[in-house]
């Protein structure tokens, strides 16, 4: 019986992958449900196992299945894409975090181990916590949630802290526009996240872990919950993990839809059963986090990178990337783009390579005018900045940020004054309301841009707009208000003509 792989990722399911899988099973195929390879314009993507490798067919609609089978699909014949691993989109990537996504059955522990799973955890358990922490420091791994803070330094702080209980919290509240890597990783390879969190627990002395996962991801919630149960049954979680002295367990907590809970201290407040509201720092969560105890707070992609770092050594990870931006980043192409999806590659690829070479330009066929990188609080960059390398320092120097790696493309019909207004209105809607610069400043920003767009004292209001941006940047308690001026200022700087209409 021919083995055929069909994604169970929610993006693939939304365009008929479940019906495709049912029809292939009815045709006699041995169907394995996997995560998505990340080529979302080809979903549902069906892969057929052949002696030469997996041959791809896509996009495959349910009504296409019978004809494809009749043409020899189950033997790898008929009209197809060729070997999936040889497709330019896949061949140009350097997949570390996403190495197993789209390859394995995400809920098969045997599949996970057969493809290198647990190698990092086993190596970590043979090593002292200090050595594990220092390996993460040496790798150069930095936070993938926005700030880019060195992961190992955070772990070192928690390890050194004295407390009766320590926690590992995974921030999976992926609320930025154009981002979906956390969801795809959890739906496609949840054991990698579980392994990464367990290594973190060994490294810092934690006994309890929480994944804060957004309610808008029901498939991810279900997949991770089942994977945690399987991990407990296998002895990968619980008491004396893999026969060691480590005791650690993970719970899933589902958020209620507040964007601000993606900020680490708001997330901790929510986990404690309180209203999602930003905490003042200091103290930092590494010293006083969940329930006042030392807490590792990392993003999904940061924690999911750890198993490969420990298994293969920090030098192999640090060899990827450029400058102080080491390893790989998972970029997510979305918006008005011809080929949207997941691209994992070393830091240093240029914005133009990502949008044009991988993304194929706009879906509309019109010229690209702007690209927003880093979510709704990220800067808008024009085409003349397409030579900008995707690394933390280069983006900071350009007045932008990488954030969670979301890349949203706009064609030449976009009104950038309207996009600047959206940044303020988004902040006004999602602010926790704790600090005045954010709570009031966002509302005043909407009003100011409305006056500019209506032609009312345009030059004076542009000066006022800059003053407001400066106030919010310097005076806000957290990045919600502090970064809202970034898309506004970039829109004025690069697309000033839109504010003069």
N, C-alpha and C positions, 0 to 999 in steps of 0.2 A: 504494500500500500504506500503510495507516494505521500511524503510529508509536505504539508503546505502551511505557510505561516501567514496569519492574518492579524493585523493589529487590534488590540482591545482598548487602545488609547481613546479617550473621549472625543478627540478631534476626528479620528477615523470613524468612530461609531456614529458621530453626528451626520456623516455622509453615507451611511449604509453598510459599514463593515460587518455588523452582526448578521445581516441578511446574506451578505456575500459568503461569510463563514458557513452559514447553514446550507447554502446551495452547494458549496464545495464538499461539505460532509456528505450530503445526499448523493453527490456524484462519485463517492467512494474515496475521497481524500482523507488522510490522517491530518486533521486540522489542529495546529498549535496556535494559541492566541498569545501575541507578544505585545510589547510596547511599540511605539512608532519610531521609525528611523529618522523622523524629523523633516522629511520632504513632504510638507503638508499639501502642496499643490498636486501631488500624485496619490493622495488618499482617496479611497482605500487602496493601499499598495499590497499586492499579494506576492509572496515569494515562494517559489517552488524549489524544493531540494533536488539537486542533480549531482552526478559525480563531479562536475566541474565547479560546483558551488551553487549558491542560491540565485535563481533567475527571477527577475522582477517583472510584474505586470501591473500597470496602473495608469490612471485611476480606473478601477474596476467597479462598475455598477452591478447591482444584483442581476439585472437582466442580461448582462454581458457574459455571465458565468457559463451558461450552457454552450454558447458559441465558442468560447475559449477552450472549454474542455473538448469539444468536438474537433477543434483544430490542433489538439495535441498538447494543451497546456500542462497536463499532469506528467508529461515527459519532457517538459522544458522547451517545447516547440511552439510554433505559431508566433504571432506578432508580440514581441516583448521588448523590455528595456535593456536586456543583457544582464550580466552579473551585477548584482546590487553593489557589491564592494568596489566594482570598477567604475561606477558612475562618477562623473567629475565632481558632483556635489559631495560624495562620500570620500573620494580619493584625496581631495585637497584638505581634508580635516585632520586634526590630531585629537582623536577621542580618548579621553582619560576618564572623566566623570561619566560620560555617556557611552563608554565602551560596550556595555552589555545591553543598553536600551535598544529594543527592536530586534535583538538577537535571541534573548532567552525568554522562556515563559516566566513572567514576573513573580508568579506564586509557586514556582517549583524550586524547593531548596536544593534538590539534586542538580538541577540545571545551573543554579547559582554557583555551587561548589565546583562543578565541572568546568565553568568558565572563569575560574580564578577567585571566586568568592571565599571569604574567611582567611585568605592568606595574610592580609593585613592584621586582622585581629589575633590570629595565632602568633604572628611575629611580635605584636605588641605585648601579648601576655607573657612572652619569654623575656621581655625587656622591662627595665624599671620605668616607673611613671616619668621620672625626670628625663630619661633618655628618649622616651616617646615625645614629650613636650619639645625637647631640643631638636628632634628630627623635624617636627612641624615648623619650628622656627627656621631651621636651615633650609627648608623647602621653599621659603618665601611666600607660602600660602597667605593670602589676604582675604578679608571678608568680601563676599559676593553680594551682600545685601545693599550696598550703597556707599558706605564710608571708606571701605578698603583698608580697614585696620588690620595689622598683622595678627593672624589667628593664633600663632604660637605664643605671642606676647600676652594675649588675653588668657590663654591656658596657663602660662607660667604664673600669672597673678593669682588665678584660682587655686592652683596647686600649692602655692606658698601660704594661702589664707588658712587660718585655723578655725574650724567649725565642726559641730556635731553632725551636720548634714550638708552635702553639696548637691547641686543640681546641674543637669545638662538640658538646656532648652533649645529646641530647633524652631526657628522662626520661618514657618511655611505660609505666612499670610501674604501671599504674592499678589499685591493689589495694583502694582504699576501697570499702566497701559502698555500693551505690546509685549507683555512678559508671560511666559507659560512654561519655562524650563523646570521650575519646581514641580509643577503638576505632572509634566511628562516624565520626570525622573521617578517620582513616587509611583505613578501608574505603571511605569515600564521596568523599574529595577528597585523596588522598595527595600530589599535586603541590604543594598549598598548604604542607604541612609541609616538603617538600623546598625550596621557594622561600624559606620563612622561615629555614631553617637556612643556606641559601646567602647570603642577605642578612646574617645574623649573621656568617658567615665573612668576608665582605668588610669588615664594620664593625670587626671586632677583629683581623683579620690571621690567621685560622685556615686551615689547609690540610686538616684531617681532621675528619670528623664521624661520630658514632655515635648510633644510635637504640637505646635499651635497651628492648625490647618484651617484655611478659610472655608466657610460653609458653601461657597460657590463651586467647590470641587467635590461633589458627592462621590464620584468614581474614585478619586484619590483617597478620600476618607475610608471608603470600603476596602480598597486594595491594601492600604497601610494597616488597617485594623486586622485584616486576615493575616497579613504577613507577620505582624507582631505575635499573633497566636501561634503561627507555625514556628516562629523563632523560639518561643517559650517551650514548645513541644520538643524541639531539637536540642534544647539546652544552650541556645545562643543568647537567651535572656533568662533572668531569674537568679537563682542561687548557684554559686560555684560554676560560673559560665565556662564551658569547655574544660571542666575539671580543674579550673584555677580557683583562687580565693576570691575572685571578683563576683560581687552580687550587684546586679543592676537590672532595672526594668523600665519600660517605656509606656507611657499613656498618651493617647490622642485626645486633644481638646479642640473643639470646633469653634471658631470665631463666629461673630454675629454680624459681620459685614462692615465693620468700621475700618476705613483706610488707615487711620491713625494708629491702629493696633499693630501695624507693620513696624512702627517705631519700638525699639526693644523695651523701653520702660513701660510704655502703654500696654504692650503685650504682657508683661509681667503683672501689671495691675489687673488685666483681664483674667489671667490665669489664677489670680488670687480671689476671683469672684467679684471684683470691683468694677466700677466704670472705667472704660479704657481712656486713661488720661496720663499725660506725660509727667514723669517725675523730674524734679530738679537734680542736677548732678554737680558736685559729688553728693553722696557716695556713688561710685560706679557699680553696675551689676556684678562685676567680677568679685567685688568685696561684699556688697549688700544687694543681692538680687531678689530671687523668688523667696518670699517669706523671710526676707532679711538675711538670707544665707548666701555664701559665695556661689555664683552661677555662671556657667559658660552659656552665652547666648550667641549662636551662630546661625547663619542662613543654611538652607538645604544644600546648596551647591558647595559651600565650604566644607560641611561635614561629609558630604558624599565624595569629596576629593581625598579625604584622609586615608581610606583603605589602600589606595594605590600608592600614596606617598610612603606609608609604612611597609607595604609589601615589596616595592621596587627600590626603596631608598630615596631620601630627600634629594639627592643629586640628580636623579633621573627626572624628577619633576622640575627642579630649578633650572635644568638645561633648556626648558621650553620658555618662551616669552622673551622680554627685553627689559633692560634696566632693572628697576625695582619692581616691575610687574612680572612676576615669575609664574610659570605654569600656563595653564589654559584658562580661557573664559568661554562660557556658553552664551553666545549671542543669539538673540531671537529677532528674526526679521518679520515685520508685520506692517500693517497699513496698506498704502497703495503700492504694492510691490508684486511683481510678476511671480516670483518664486519665494513664498514665505516659509519659514520653518526654523529649525535649530542648526546652528553652526558652532561647533566646538573647535577652537584652534588656539594656538599660542598667542599671547598678547603681542601686538606689534603690527598685525594686519591693518591696512588702511581702511578708512571708512568707505572710500570709493570701491575698493576691492570687495568689501562686504555687500554693498548695495548694488553695484553693477555686475560684478563677476558671479557672485553667489545669487543675488536677488534678481538679476536680469532687468533692472530698471523698474519702471512703474507698471502696474497691471493695466492702467488706462492707455498706455502707449505714449502719453504726453511726457515732456521733459520733467525730471526731478527738480523741484525747487528747494525743498527743505527736508531735513531729517532731524527728528528729535531722538536723542540718545539718553537713556537713563530714566525713563518714565515721565509722568506728567510734570515733574519738577526739574527735568533735565533741559539743557539748552537746545535751541533750534540752530542747526548748522546749515549754511548754504553750500551749494555745489563747489564753490571755490575753496572750501575747506575739506574736500574729499581726500586730500593727501595726508590728512591728520591720522597718525597711527593710533590705534585703539589700545592705549595704555593709560594708567592712572595719571602719571605726571604730565604727559602731553595734553591730556584733556583738561587737567586743572589749569595748565598754563594758558589754554585757549578759552578759559572761562566756562568750561563745561564739565560734565562728570559722566563716568561710565555707568554708575548705579548698578542695577541688576542685569545690565546687558540688553535691555529692550531697545530695539531700533525701529522707529516708526517713520515710514516714508510718505511724503506728500508731493503731489505734482504741482504744476504751475497755476492751477486754479485756486490754490489755497489762499485765504485772506489771513495774513499773519497778525494783523491787529485783532482779529477775532480770536486767534489762537492765544494771544497774550491775555485777552479778556477771559478766556476759558481757564487759564492758569489761576487767576484770582478767584473766579467763581468756584473752581474746584476746591481751592483752599478754604473759601468761606463755607462751603458745604461740609468739608471733612475735618475742619479744625476741631480739636477737643475743647477749645474755648478757654483754656487755662490762662494763657498770656494775652495781654492786650495787643501787642504788635501783630500777632497772627489773627486773632479773633476780629479785631476792628480793621486792621490794615487791609485784609483781603476784601472786605466790603467796600472800603474807600477806594481800593484799586479798581474794582469793577466800575464804580461811579466815575472815576477819573478817566478811564479809557472810553467810557461812553461819551463823556464830554469831548474828548479828543476826536473820536470818530464822527461826532456830529458837527465838528468844526468850531466848537465853542472855546475861545481863547486857547487855541491849539498849542502855541509855543509855551505859554505859561503853564499849561497843564502837563506838557511833556517834562518841564523842569520839576513840577510837583510830583510827577510819576517817579522820576529818578530819586527824589528825596524820600518818597515813600518806600521805594525798593531798598534804599540804604538803611532806613529805620528798621524794616522787617528783617533784613539780613543780620544786622548787628544786635537787635533787641529781642528776637524771638527765642523762646525757651528750647525749641528743638528744630529739626530740619524741616518740619512741615511749613512753618512760617519763614524759616531762614533760607530755604531754597526756592520758595515760590517766585522770588524776583529773578531767578536765573533764566527761566524761559521768557519772561517779560523783557528783561534787558537784552537778551540775545535777539529777540524779535525786533526791538527798536534799533539795535546796532546793525544788524545784517539786512533788515527788510524795512528800513525807515520810511520808504515811499508809501507803504500800506497805511501808515499813520497820518499821511498828508492828504488822503483821498476825501 
